[in-house]
């Protein structure tokens, strides 16, 4: 995970109410880390799909 994501997660976790248990903060941190991981994976999939589409378009143009 990138440093910026870690900083944002730290900020979000530290912004919860003072009486939030350490367990709940740990769960929140874990969920936010997983959310970042899923978002990064989706971004990679989108980029890969764009490359495949571009590759297909180029391939079709060379066949003509």
Protein Blocks (a to p, Z undefined) as FASTA:
>chain_A
ZZklmmmmmmmmmmpcfklcfklmmmmmmmmmmmmmmmmmmmmmmmmmmmmmmmmmmmmm
mmZZ
